[in-house]
Amino acid sequence: MERTTFLSDTNEILDTIKRLLHDAEDDYGIAVAFWGKGAETLIPSDGSGKIICNLGHPGTNPHVIEKIRSNANVSVRYLDSLHAKVVVSDQGSFVGSSNLSEAALGITTSIGEWREAGVFLEPSNMAAKNTWSWFEVLWKMASPVEDADIAEAAARWENEALSERPYRRSDTLADLKIKGEMGDATTHRLHELRLFAQRLEFSFERDRMTMASHSFQALYDDLMGIPARQHGDPQSKGANRKAAGQAANVLWAQSGAEPLARLKTPKGTIQVDDPRVFLDRSGDLGLSDRVWEFLNKLAAQSRGDGNDAYHYWAGEVVSKHNIK
């Protein structure tokens, strides 16, 4: 199933854009019309990027573009007819309403001033692949930004610069929270490669499974009191490694995220959308005590530490499946 996620939470939008750029293992592309204060901080210091902006419009701050051009790993072009807001990488694609500015996304303050929305397309989604093709066509149409272009835009900016903020606002801006299970999945979205060591593209053998990512394993080790490893030391092995992987799959299934894990059984390959499958599997493997203890600790952990989605779904698992 091709996954498309609707995003209306400004922090979720910003997090998605950051992940697409900073987790990219290959080139990334940004085609966003208007750039403002703070946008330069989104650009990774490493990797290889292509950026298209609308430099001829007073909605783009040329001083920001000039800072971005100083990054040797980035190529910047302009297209004066551009009005789109698109980010693409091997991690997926984002298509939305938001320009790249402090006012739009709260890049450094986490407080945006515009109501934004967009969609995230998983990399396996054909629409994501089409987005990449669209970007490559625009890249060929766009012109390289030269020093003379910056100077011309800067002169125009002095006289015609547009405010990044809303001209009039009568309501109090707050992120929209969609109610129900769909809203939970959007607000507390899990990311495949943050949770797992590899993509869920292949079926699990009966005695094998996708392991937890390095960061999720570290979280497991920390909550379970396993001594921290020195840099370069191998990750946990044996039962603790398997238990962290089982817990990761439980959270993924509980959240309803896609792609669904595929598990080979004597009756054939099944797609797992029920966390009880992995909870039962933990019991079959003698891992229940470890998995349940970890999920309880994860659910009880304080919020605001960057792992809120994990805490939320662990709480859902504990409450709905009577884990003690």
Residue frames relative to the residue before (quaternion, step in Angstrom):
aa qw qx qy qz dx dy dz
M 1.0000 0.0000 0.0000 0.0000 0.00 0.00 0.00
E 0.3609 -0.7310 0.5377 0.2151 3.56 -0.92 0.91
R 0.2506 -0.8157 0.5099 0.1085 3.54 -0.64 1.11
T 0.0013 -0.7520 0.6588 -0.0190 3.51 -1.02 0.96
T 0.1190 -0.8118 0.5706 0.0336 3.58 -0.73 1.05
F 0.3007 -0.7455 0.5701 0.1701 3.55 -0.82 1.04
L 0.1204 -0.8018 0.5849 0.0232 3.56 -0.88 1.00
S 0.0100 0.8010 -0.5984 0.0162 3.58 -0.85 0.98
D 0.5676 0.5642 -0.3713 0.4709 3.56 1.33 -0.02
T 0.4684 -0.7134 0.4420 0.2762 3.59 -0.58 1.14
N 0.6593 0.5033 -0.3176 0.4596 3.59 0.95 -0.79
E 0.6270 0.5227 -0.3312 0.4733 3.58 1.09 -0.69
I 0.6312 0.5252 -0.3264 0.4683 3.57 1.02 -0.81
L 0.6727 0.4927 -0.2944 0.4669 3.56 0.87 -0.96
D 0.6534 0.5135 -0.3133 0.4596 3.58 0.94 -0.86
T 0.6392 0.5294 -0.3213 0.4561 3.57 1.02 -0.81
I 0.6567 0.5036 -0.3071 0.4700 3.57 0.93 -0.89
K 0.6491 0.5135 -0.3184 0.4621 3.59 0.92 -0.87
R 0.6666 0.5088 -0.3087 0.4488 3.57 0.92 -0.90
L 0.6361 0.5352 -0.3294 0.4476 3.58 0.97 -0.83
L 0.7138 0.4477 -0.2497 0.4772 3.56 1.02 -0.81
H 0.7774 0.3984 -0.2029 0.4423 3.57 0.68 -1.09
D 0.7019 0.4273 -0.2760 0.4986 3.61 1.16 -0.44
A 0.4200 0.7234 -0.4607 0.2967 3.59 1.27 -0.06
E 0.2662 -0.7655 0.5684 0.1418 3.55 -0.90 0.95
D 0.7365 0.2593 -0.1711 0.6009 3.55 1.32 -0.13
D 0.7759 -0.2962 0.2289 0.5078 3.60 -1.21 -0.38
Y 0.1461 -0.7465 0.6353 0.1332 3.55 -1.27 0.44
G 0.1910 -0.7842 0.5801 0.1097 3.55 -1.23 0.41
I 0.0871 -0.7753 0.6242 0.0416 3.56 -1.09 0.76
A 0.0146 0.7600 -0.6492 0.0248 3.55 -0.80 1.05
V 0.2196 0.7602 -0.5652 0.2334 3.55 0.03 1.35
A 0.4965 -0.7097 0.4136 0.2805 3.54 -0.67 1.12
F 0.8566 0.1341 -0.0070 0.4983 3.56 0.50 -1.19
W 0.1411 -0.7990 0.5845 0.0074 3.52 -0.90 1.08
G 0.0223 -0.8190 0.5731 -0.0193 3.54 -0.93 0.94
K 0.8277 -0.2450 0.1857 0.4694 3.51 -1.37 -0.23
G 0.8129 0.2762 -0.2192 0.4634 3.55 -0.95 0.93
A 0.5223 0.6760 -0.4097 0.3198 3.59 1.18 -0.43
E 0.6121 0.5810 -0.3558 0.4014 3.57 1.05 -0.71
T 0.6261 0.5597 -0.3440 0.4201 3.60 1.13 -0.56
L 0.5902 0.5838 -0.3643 0.4220 3.59 1.22 -0.29
I 0.6344 0.5709 -0.3297 0.4037 3.57 1.14 -0.60
P 0.4444 -0.7088 0.4753 0.2724 3.62 -0.69 1.03
S 0.4810 -0.6672 0.4880 0.2922 3.57 -1.12 0.64
D 0.7407 0.2684 -0.1977 0.5833 3.56 1.26 -0.29
G 0.5897 0.5551 -0.4251 0.4043 3.57 -1.25 -0.07
S 0.3779 -0.7100 0.5493 0.2266 3.54 -1.31 -0.04
G 0.0085 0.8440 -0.5331 0.0576 3.56 -0.59 1.14
K 0.2068 -0.7312 0.6354 0.1371 3.50 -1.33 0.52
I 0.0667 -0.8133 0.5779 -0.0122 3.56 -0.77 1.05
I 0.0844 -0.7582 0.6452 0.0421 3.54 -1.04 0.90
C 0.0047 -0.7958 0.6050 -0.0274 3.58 -0.83 0.99
N 0.4194 -0.6367 0.5649 0.3156 3.54 -1.35 0.07
L 0.1173 -0.8494 0.5137 0.0289 3.54 0.15 1.33
G 0.6482 0.5567 -0.3175 0.4112 3.58 1.16 -0.52
H 0.6483 0.5033 -0.3092 0.4804 3.58 1.27 -0.20
P 0.5010 -0.6811 0.4438 0.2969 3.63 -0.94 0.80
G 0.5121 0.6259 -0.4300 0.4013 3.58 1.25 0.19
T 0.6748 0.4428 -0.2852 0.5170 3.58 1.29 -0.23
N 0.3388 -0.7299 0.5629 0.1886 3.54 -0.88 1.01
P 0.3402 -0.7826 0.4798 0.2041 3.64 -0.34 1.17
H 0.5907 0.5763 -0.3725 0.4245 3.58 1.15 -0.49
V 0.6085 0.5282 -0.3398 0.4851 3.57 1.17 -0.59
I 0.6534 0.5065 -0.3095 0.4698 3.58 0.94 -0.90
E 0.6248 0.5407 -0.3360 0.4521 3.58 1.02 -0.76
K 0.6418 0.5113 -0.3247 0.4704 3.60 0.99 -0.79
I 0.6640 0.5070 -0.3076 0.4554 3.57 0.95 -0.86
R 0.6230 0.5536 -0.3363 0.4386 3.58 1.04 -0.73
S 0.6123 0.5688 -0.3510 0.4223 3.59 1.14 -0.51
N 0.5620 0.5697 -0.3825 0.4619 3.58 1.30 -0.20
A 0.3762 -0.7734 0.4681 0.2029 3.57 -0.44 1.22
N 0.6667 0.5163 -0.3006 0.4456 3.59 1.19 -0.41
V 0.6925 0.4549 -0.2555 0.4982 3.57 1.30 -0.02
S 0.1808 -0.7421 0.6352 0.1146 3.54 -1.09 0.81
V 0.1277 -0.8149 0.5645 0.0318 3.58 -0.80 1.02
R 0.0108 -0.7764 0.6299 -0.0182 3.54 -0.94 0.98
Y 0.2591 -0.7604 0.5708 0.1695 3.57 -1.27 0.30
L 0.0552 -0.7533 0.6551 0.0173 3.50 -1.26 0.63
D 0.3432 -0.8092 0.4403 0.1833 3.55 -0.27 1.28
S 0.6633 0.4794 -0.3179 0.4787 3.61 1.22 -0.22
L 0.4638 0.7081 -0.4328 0.3101 3.59 1.27 -0.07
H 0.0391 0.7826 -0.6206 0.0300 3.55 -0.99 0.91
A 0.4956 0.6858 -0.4038 0.3479 3.59 1.31 -0.08
K 0.1830 -0.7363 0.6371 0.1356 3.54 -1.36 0.27
V 0.2208 0.7908 -0.5150 0.2462 3.56 0.06 1.36
V 0.0496 -0.7656 0.6411 0.0212 3.57 -1.07 0.84
V 0.0231 -0.8157 0.5773 -0.0289 3.59 -0.82 1.00
S 0.1659 0.7474 -0.6377 0.0848 3.56 -1.20 0.65
D 0.6783 -0.4674 0.3458 0.4492 3.58 -1.26 -0.08
Q 0.5977 0.5584 -0.3558 0.4520 3.60 1.31 -0.02
G 0.7181 -0.3683 0.2447 0.5374 3.58 1.29 -0.08
S 0.4039 -0.6960 0.5335 0.2607 3.55 -1.28 -0.33
F 0.1656 -0.7469 0.6334 0.1164 3.53 -1.24 0.57
V 0.0159 -0.7661 0.6423 -0.0157 3.55 -0.95 0.96
G 0.2231 0.8146 -0.5039 0.1810 3.59 -0.54 1.07
S 0.6720 -0.5170 0.3781 0.3718 3.51 -1.34 -0.28
S 0.6505 0.6135 -0.2970 0.3350 3.55 1.14 -0.67
N 0.3532 -0.6638 0.6192 0.2263 3.50 -1.08 0.87
L 0.4855 -0.6436 0.4919 0.3289 3.58 -1.24 0.20
S 0.3878 0.6885 -0.5172 0.3288 3.53 -0.13 1.34
E 0.6548 -0.4992 0.3959 0.4065 3.53 -1.30 0.30
A 0.6708 0.5146 -0.3039 0.4390 3.57 0.90 -0.91
A 0.6910 0.4867 -0.2864 0.4514 3.58 0.99 -0.79
L 0.8503 0.1897 -0.0330 0.4897 3.57 0.79 -1.05
G 0.3672 -0.7281 0.5061 0.2810 3.61 1.19 -0.17
I 0.0153 0.8740 -0.4857 0.0086 3.54 1.01 0.90
T 0.8005 0.2270 -0.1205 0.5414 3.61 0.90 -0.85
T 0.7249 0.4281 -0.2397 0.4835 3.60 1.21 -0.37
S 0.3353 -0.7513 0.4830 0.2997 3.59 1.31 -0.43
I 0.6502 0.4607 -0.3236 0.5102 3.58 1.23 0.40
G 0.1195 -0.8010 0.5852 0.0407 3.58 -0.18 1.27
E 0.3560 -0.7557 0.5154 0.1910 3.57 -1.19 0.49
W 0.6765 0.4137 -0.2914 0.5351 3.59 1.28 0.08
R 0.4262 -0.6423 0.5581 0.3072 3.55 -1.21 0.50
E 0.0385 -0.8219 0.5671 -0.0383 3.56 -0.51 1.21
A 0.0317 -0.7725 0.6332 0.0356 3.54 -1.30 0.34
G 0.1028 0.7943 -0.5950 0.0671 3.54 -1.22 0.38
V 0.3441 -0.7111 0.5628 0.2432 3.54 -1.33 -0.07
F 0.2536 -0.7257 0.6192 0.1603 3.53 -1.19 0.69
L 0.1655 -0.7835 0.5959 0.0604 3.55 -0.90 1.00
E 0.4299 -0.6886 0.5196 0.2667 3.58 -0.76 1.03
P 0.6145 -0.5954 0.3638 0.3682 3.62 -1.04 0.68
S 0.6520 0.5138 -0.3211 0.4558 3.60 1.14 -0.54
N 0.5237 0.6446 -0.3975 0.3903 3.57 1.30 -0.28
M 0.4964 -0.6712 0.4604 0.3019 3.58 -0.82 0.98
A 0.6053 0.5570 -0.3580 0.4419 3.59 1.09 -0.64
A 0.6187 0.5326 -0.3446 0.4635 3.61 1.08 -0.68
K 0.6492 0.5049 -0.3123 0.4755 3.57 1.01 -0.80
N 0.6389 0.5111 -0.3211 0.4769 3.58 1.05 -0.73
T 0.6046 0.5575 -0.3494 0.4489 3.57 1.11 -0.68
W 0.6287 0.5243 -0.3220 0.4756 3.57 1.03 -0.82
S 0.6541 0.5123 -0.3140 0.4595 3.60 0.91 -0.91
W 0.6285 0.5303 -0.3216 0.4695 3.57 1.02 -0.85
F 0.6554 0.5166 -0.3174 0.4504 3.57 0.91 -0.91
E 0.6632 0.5144 -0.3165 0.4420 3.60 0.88 -0.88
V 0.6178 0.5287 -0.3443 0.4692 3.60 1.07 -0.68
L 0.6734 0.4864 -0.2963 0.4712 3.59 0.91 -0.91
W 0.6059 0.5673 -0.3551 0.4300 3.58 1.03 -0.74
K 0.6692 0.4882 -0.2975 0.4746 3.57 0.98 -0.79
M 0.6541 0.5130 -0.3069 0.4635 3.58 1.13 -0.63
A 0.6623 0.5467 -0.3006 0.4148 3.58 1.06 -0.78
S 0.3801 -0.7194 0.5439 0.2053 3.56 -1.28 0.50
P 0.5471 -0.6126 0.4482 0.3528 3.62 -1.02 0.71
V 0.4173 -0.6871 0.5348 0.2602 3.58 -1.04 0.78
E 0.1232 -0.7968 0.5908 0.0305 3.56 -0.69 1.16
D 0.7009 -0.4542 0.3344 0.4366 3.58 -1.28 0.24
A 0.6436 0.5344 -0.3201 0.4446 3.58 1.00 -0.84
D 0.6302 0.5303 -0.3315 0.4602 3.59 1.08 -0.72
I 0.6356 0.5162 -0.3200 0.4766 3.58 1.02 -0.80
A 0.6571 0.5163 -0.3123 0.4519 3.60 0.91 -0.91
E 0.6615 0.4997 -0.3040 0.4694 3.58 0.94 -0.88
A 0.6730 0.4913 -0.2948 0.4678 3.57 0.94 -0.90
A 0.6322 0.5385 -0.3302 0.4485 3.59 1.05 -0.76
A 0.6408 0.5153 -0.3215 0.4696 3.58 1.02 -0.80
R 0.6608 0.4896 -0.3020 0.4821 3.56 1.00 -0.83
W 0.6187 0.5699 -0.3293 0.4289 3.58 1.04 -0.82
E 0.6245 0.5623 -0.3358 0.4256 3.59 1.00 -0.80
N 0.7715 0.3663 -0.1758 0.4896 3.57 1.03 -0.79
E 0.8226 0.2743 -0.0914 0.4897 3.58 1.03 -0.77
A 0.3114 0.7928 -0.4918 0.1805 3.61 1.22 0.05
L 0.2952 -0.7513 0.5682 0.1601 3.55 -0.96 0.94
S 0.5310 -0.6189 0.4719 0.3353 3.54 -1.09 0.70
E 0.4192 -0.6935 0.5255 0.2594 3.57 -1.04 0.77
R 0.6703 0.5161 -0.2850 0.4507 3.58 1.19 -0.49
P 0.6189 -0.5225 0.4153 0.4141 3.60 -1.20 0.38
Y 0.4701 -0.6860 0.4742 0.2891 3.60 -0.96 0.81
R 0.7884 -0.0100 0.0137 0.6149 3.56 1.11 -0.63
R 0.0648 0.7931 -0.6025 0.0622 3.55 -0.90 0.89
S 0.1847 -0.8161 0.5428 0.0720 3.55 -0.68 1.10
D 0.7014 0.4300 -0.2715 0.4994 3.59 1.24 -0.27
T 0.4985 -0.6167 0.5118 0.3306 3.54 -1.29 0.35
L 0.3521 -0.7677 0.4973 0.1984 3.54 -0.62 1.12
A 0.1538 0.7483 -0.6336 0.1227 3.54 -0.89 1.00
D 0.5703 -0.5961 0.4283 0.3688 3.56 -1.07 0.66
L 0.4502 -0.6827 0.5094 0.2677 3.54 -0.97 0.90
K 0.1504 -0.7737 0.6098 0.0831 3.55 -0.96 0.84
I 0.2565 -0.7712 0.5665 0.1364 3.56 -0.52 1.17
K 0.3656 -0.7625 0.4937 0.2027 3.56 -0.72 1.04
G 0.7134 0.4526 -0.3345 0.4175 3.53 -1.28 0.41
E 0.7535 -0.4038 0.2722 0.4417 3.55 -1.36 0.03
M 0.6259 0.5327 -0.3491 0.4501 3.59 0.99 -0.74
G 0.6561 0.5042 -0.3125 0.4665 3.56 1.00 -0.77
D 0.6215 0.5365 -0.3402 0.4584 3.58 1.03 -0.75
A 0.6672 0.5085 -0.3019 0.4528 3.56 0.93 -0.92
T 0.6708 0.4834 -0.2975 0.4774 3.58 1.10 -0.66
T 0.6992 0.4790 -0.2743 0.4543 3.57 0.85 -0.99
H 0.7882 0.2405 -0.1098 0.5557 3.58 1.02 -0.83
R 0.1347 0.8456 -0.5065 0.1011 3.56 0.96 0.86
L 0.2963 -0.7308 0.5925 0.1648 3.52 -1.04 0.91
H 0.2908 -0.7502 0.5706 0.1644 3.56 -1.14 0.66
E 0.5538 -0.6801 0.3761 0.2989 3.54 -0.67 1.18
L 0.7793 0.3609 -0.1927 0.4746 3.58 0.71 -1.07
R 0.5674 0.5290 -0.4112 0.4787 3.59 1.25 0.13
L 0.7101 0.4553 -0.2370 0.4820 3.53 1.17 -0.69
F 0.8021 0.2462 -0.0993 0.5349 3.56 0.98 -0.88
A 0.5557 -0.6204 0.4506 0.3212 3.54 -1.26 0.53
Q 0.7842 0.0621 -0.0430 0.6159 3.59 1.25 -0.32
R 0.6412 -0.5357 0.3788 0.3980 3.55 -1.26 0.28
L 0.4900 -0.6592 0.4948 0.2838 3.54 -1.26 0.53
E 0.2395 0.8170 -0.4928 0.1799 3.57 0.92 0.87
F 0.7724 0.3414 -0.1589 0.5115 3.55 1.06 -0.71
S 0.5640 -0.6105 0.4408 0.3390 3.54 -1.17 0.64
F 0.4397 -0.6616 0.5365 0.2849 3.54 -1.11 0.70
E 0.3999 -0.6515 0.5785 0.2844 3.57 -1.06 0.72
R 0.6840 -0.5024 0.3224 0.4193 3.57 -1.20 0.40
D 0.7841 0.2966 -0.1596 0.5212 3.57 1.05 -0.73
R 0.6879 0.4206 -0.2856 0.5179 3.59 1.22 0.35
M 0.0146 -0.7942 0.6074 0.0091 3.56 -1.23 0.30
T 0.5810 -0.5442 0.4530 0.4014 3.55 -1.28 0.19
M 0.3672 -0.7561 0.5063 0.1926 3.56 -0.77 1.06
A 0.6094 -0.5442 0.4326 0.3811 3.55 -1.31 0.31
S 0.5724 -0.5777 0.4574 0.3598 3.55 -1.24 0.52
H 0.6786 -0.4757 0.3609 0.4277 3.56 -1.28 0.28
S 0.6902 0.4844 -0.2941 0.4499 3.61 0.89 -0.91
F 0.6667 0.4795 -0.3161 0.4752 3.61 1.00 -0.77
Q 0.6102 0.5355 -0.3471 0.4696 3.58 1.08 -0.68
A 0.6406 0.5209 -0.3210 0.4640 3.58 1.02 -0.82
L 0.6274 0.5220 -0.3294 0.4748 3.59 1.07 -0.75
Y 0.6299 0.5260 -0.3199 0.4735 3.57 0.99 -0.87
D 0.6742 0.5047 -0.3009 0.4474 3.58 0.80 -1.00
D 0.6546 0.5286 -0.3123 0.4410 3.56 0.96 -0.90
L 0.7137 0.4493 -0.2655 0.4672 3.59 0.82 -0.98
M 0.7092 0.4471 -0.2576 0.4804 3.58 1.12 -0.63
G 0.5208 -0.6874 0.3881 0.3249 3.58 1.28 0.15
I 0.3889 0.6989 -0.5012 0.3303 3.56 1.16 0.55
P 0.5295 -0.6638 0.4111 0.3316 3.63 -0.68 1.00
A 0.5214 -0.6413 0.4689 0.3114 3.54 -1.01 0.88
R 0.3832 -0.7229 0.5312 0.2199 3.55 -1.03 0.84
Q 0.4963 -0.6259 0.5098 0.3196 3.53 -1.16 0.59
H 0.6463 -0.5189 0.3829 0.4080 3.55 -1.20 0.51
G 0.7828 0.2991 -0.2383 0.4908 3.55 -0.82 0.98
D 0.5528 0.5934 -0.4053 0.4219 3.59 1.23 -0.29
P 0.5482 -0.6177 0.4386 0.3542 3.62 -1.05 0.62
Q 0.5801 -0.5809 0.4387 0.3656 3.55 -1.23 0.47
S 0.6992 -0.4341 0.3513 0.4463 3.54 -1.33 0.21
K 0.1886 -0.7781 0.5911 0.0980 3.53 -1.12 0.70
G 0.7544 0.4285 -0.2683 0.4187 3.52 -1.33 -0.04
A 0.8627 -0.1299 0.0864 0.4810 3.54 -1.15 -0.74
N 0.6693 0.4995 -0.3198 0.4475 3.61 0.92 -0.78
R 0.6226 0.5221 -0.3399 0.4736 3.59 1.04 -0.67
K 0.6817 0.4789 -0.2827 0.4754 3.57 0.93 -0.91
A 0.6448 0.5298 -0.3281 0.4427 3.59 0.98 -0.80
A 0.6363 0.5123 -0.3307 0.4726 3.59 1.00 -0.77
G 0.6464 0.5169 -0.3166 0.4633 3.58 1.02 -0.77
Q 0.6394 0.5120 -0.3236 0.4736 3.57 0.98 -0.82
A 0.6547 0.5144 -0.3123 0.4575 3.58 0.93 -0.90
A 0.6281 0.5339 -0.3351 0.4563 3.59 0.99 -0.80
N 0.6797 0.4838 -0.2880 0.4701 3.58 0.95 -0.85
V 0.5988 0.5483 -0.3558 0.4628 3.59 1.11 -0.64
L 0.6697 0.4934 -0.2981 0.4682 3.60 0.86 -0.95
W 0.6482 0.5318 -0.3185 0.4422 3.59 0.92 -0.91
A 0.6846 0.4748 -0.2847 0.4742 3.57 0.89 -0.94
Q 0.6400 0.5302 -0.3294 0.4482 3.60 0.97 -0.81
S 0.6840 0.4997 -0.2894 0.4458 3.60 1.01 -0.77
G 0.4120 -0.7179 0.4678 0.3099 3.59 1.21 -0.39
A 0.3574 0.7612 -0.4750 0.2593 3.56 1.25 0.32
E 0.2260 -0.7458 0.6108 0.1399 3.52 -1.28 0.49
P 0.4992 -0.1097 -0.8570 -0.0659 1.56 -2.32 0.96
L 0.5309 -0.6220 0.4701 0.3321 3.54 -1.17 0.63
A 0.5072 -0.6077 0.5083 0.3392 3.54 -1.13 0.65
R 0.2179 -0.7646 0.5953 0.1163 3.55 -1.06 0.80
L 0.0980 -0.8229 0.5595 -0.0137 3.54 -0.63 1.18
K 0.3384 -0.7389 0.5485 0.1966 3.56 -0.84 1.00
T 0.0266 -0.7875 0.6151 -0.0294 3.56 -0.86 1.04
P 0.6825 -0.4678 0.3438 0.4440 3.62 -1.23 0.18
K 0.7010 0.4475 -0.2622 0.4895 3.58 1.19 -0.50
G 0.7071 -0.4026 0.2598 0.5200 3.57 1.28 0.11
T 0.6475 -0.5202 0.3908 0.3967 3.56 -1.33 0.03
I 0.1010 -0.7920 0.6009 0.0383 3.56 -0.89 0.96
Q 0.3630 -0.6760 0.5869 0.2585 3.55 -1.27 0.46
V 0.2826 -0.8064 0.5053 0.1204 3.54 -0.66 1.15
D 0.0472 0.7921 -0.6060 0.0560 3.55 -0.63 1.17
D 0.6471 0.4741 -0.3056 0.5130 3.57 1.32 0.17
P 0.4086 -0.7405 0.4736 0.2460 3.62 -0.55 1.10
R 0.5517 0.6252 -0.3997 0.3808 3.59 1.18 -0.45
V 0.5533 0.5991 -0.3969 0.4213 3.58 1.17 -0.49
F 0.7207 0.4170 -0.2459 0.4962 3.57 0.92 -0.90
L 0.5908 0.5454 -0.3717 0.4641 3.59 1.14 -0.53
D 0.6595 0.4864 -0.3002 0.4882 3.57 1.00 -0.84
R 0.6324 0.5370 -0.3235 0.4550 3.55 1.04 -0.80
S 0.6024 0.5532 -0.3511 0.4559 3.57 1.09 -0.69
G 0.6495 0.5125 -0.3103 0.4682 3.55 1.04 -0.80
D 0.6466 0.5289 -0.3165 0.4495 3.56 0.96 -0.87
L 0.7253 0.4224 -0.2288 0.4931 3.57 1.11 -0.72
G 0.5002 -0.6756 0.4122 0.3513 3.58 1.29 0.05
L 0.5334 0.6540 -0.3775 0.3811 3.57 1.20 0.53
S 0.3712 0.7839 -0.4568 0.1975 3.59 1.26 -0.12
D 0.6574 0.5249 -0.3301 0.4281 3.58 0.83 -0.95
R 0.6780 0.4849 -0.2935 0.4680 3.58 0.90 -0.90
V 0.6756 0.4992 -0.3000 0.4520 3.57 0.83 -0.98
W 0.6960 0.4758 -0.2863 0.4552 3.58 0.82 -0.94
E 0.6308 0.5241 -0.3393 0.4607 3.59 0.98 -0.79
F 0.6645 0.5038 -0.3049 0.4602 3.57 0.92 -0.89
L 0.6714 0.4975 -0.3101 0.4533 3.61 0.86 -0.91
N 0.6317 0.5195 -0.3319 0.4700 3.60 1.02 -0.72
K 0.6704 0.4841 -0.2979 0.4769 3.58 0.91 -0.86
L 0.6457 0.5215 -0.3178 0.4584 3.57 1.00 -0.81
A 0.6585 0.5120 -0.3051 0.4595 3.58 0.99 -0.83
A 0.7197 0.4524 -0.2433 0.4670 3.58 1.05 -0.77
Q 0.5046 0.6751 -0.4215 0.3345 3.58 1.23 -0.30
S 0.5693 -0.6161 0.4262 0.3386 3.57 -1.10 0.72
R 0.4804 -0.6752 0.4891 0.2721 3.53 -1.17 0.67
G 0.6996 0.5012 -0.3380 0.3809 3.53 -1.36 0.08
D 0.5754 0.5962 -0.3813 0.4099 3.59 1.23 0.29
G 0.6384 -0.5380 0.3228 0.4458 3.57 1.27 0.24
N 0.6987 0.4337 -0.2633 0.5044 3.58 1.28 -0.09
D 0.2025 0.8405 -0.4882 0.1191 3.59 1.18 0.49
A 0.6329 0.5301 -0.3438 0.4475 3.61 0.99 -0.74
Y 0.6391 0.5124 -0.3258 0.4721 3.58 1.00 -0.77
H 0.6446 0.5209 -0.3214 0.4581 3.60 0.93 -0.90
Y 0.6610 0.5297 -0.3134 0.4292 3.56 0.88 -0.98
W 0.7380 0.4225 -0.2539 0.4609 3.59 0.70 -1.06
A 0.5818 0.5450 -0.3806 0.4687 3.59 1.12 -0.49
G 0.6383 0.5254 -0.3163 0.4653 3.57 1.03 -0.80
E 0.6337 0.5248 -0.3216 0.4687 3.56 1.05 -0.79
V 0.6492 0.5130 -0.3154 0.4647 3.58 0.95 -0.86
V 0.6774 0.5088 -0.2938 0.4426 3.57 0.82 -1.02
S 0.7229 0.4514 -0.2576 0.4553 3.59 0.86 -0.95
K 0.7392 0.4381 -0.2387 0.4524 3.59 0.95 -0.81
H 0.7748 0.3197 -0.1738 0.5170 3.58 1.14 -0.48
N 0.4556 -0.7422 0.4141 0.2648 3.56 1.28 0.48
I 0.2346 0.7706 -0.5501 0.2205 3.54 0.88 0.96
K 0.0200 -0.8070 0.5891 -0.0365 3.57 -0.78 1.03
